Amino acid sequence: MIQSVATGILIPFLGTSLGSACVFFLKNELNENIHRFMTGFAAGVMTAATVWSLLIPALEQAAPMGILSFIPAAAGFWVGILFLLLLDHVTPHLHRFASKPEGPQTKLSDTTLLLLAVTIHNIPEGMAVGAVYAGYLSGTADITASAAFALSLGIAIQNFPEGAIISMPLHAEGMPRGRAFRGGVLSGAVEPVGAVLTVFLAGIVVPLMPYFLSFAAGAMMYVVVEELIPEMMEGQHSNIGVLSFAFGFSLMMVLDVALG
């Protein structure tokens, strides 16, 4: 069981690392349509994971509360939203790096700001994985190993394009490919750390599991609405973002239902 949990926690990090490796194979910045597709796909995956892998298990575990069973899910969801809102005020938006910056800028400053911006994305994803695996380990959240793995795999799938979106702009700004790759990999390192901390904390207070699950759901939904959806709609009108969102959503739904 411990081995499967460790594997599940590391899978999203692997997705980021593989995506970051695209900097060695692609010469230029990502095409606008490809960027839209990747961002929309990531948003769809995270939205489906929020519902099937986090909110529904939270509601099911709180079912003994009867008519008030919605309280843990609603409260945790809002705490997650407000937590990311706080992070958003102290760290930069990822939009800043969606296109090539204008004018000369300090590379060290750019790299630092980029890592901070990516943290906004990766912290809630790591916490989501940790919350699901904590529910699986506790045996009280009706979460199977397959369902937890489905969430990890889904986040890894959406982390792949995210890793490319991180490393390639860094290289386009003049950073060597190896360093840009390491920057992308480093940006994903917060995910397993966040997951392990969440597993540890949730394991101590099992009765609060619905709150942990819904907190992760709120944090992930904030990232989708605040960062990913605006990015997939930028530029000239196109349906690529909407279609890729639907594809990512349906794929994550199938993974969760089929493996769960």
PEMO-V951630 format. One line per field, one symbol per residue. phi: phi as a letter, one per 20 degrees, with the letter a starting at -180 (. if undefined). psi: psi as a letter, one per 30 degrees, with the letter a starting at -180 (. if undefined). A space follows every 50 residues. Layout:
phi: ???
psi: ???
//
This chain:
phi: .ffffffffeggfffffffffffeddedffggffgffffffffffffffg ffecfffffffeggfmfefffgffffgfffffffffgfedcfffggdfcf fenfbfffffffffffffggfeffffffffffffffffmddldeffffff fgfffffffffffffeffffffeofggffffffffffeffffffffffgf ffffdggeggfffffffffffffffedffgffdfnfgbefffffffffff ffffffffee
psi: eeeeeeeeefeeeeeeeeeffffffkellkkeeeeeeeeeeeeeeeeeee eefeeeeeeefgeffbfgffeeeeeeeeeeeeeeeeefffllkfefgflk lklklkeeeeeeeeeeefeeefeeeeeeeeeefeeeefgfghkleeeeee eeeeeeeffeeeeefeeeeeefgfkleeeeeeeeeeffffeeeeeeeeee eefeiefgeeeeefeeeeeeeeeeeeeeeeefglakklgeeeeeeeeeee eeeeeeeef.
//
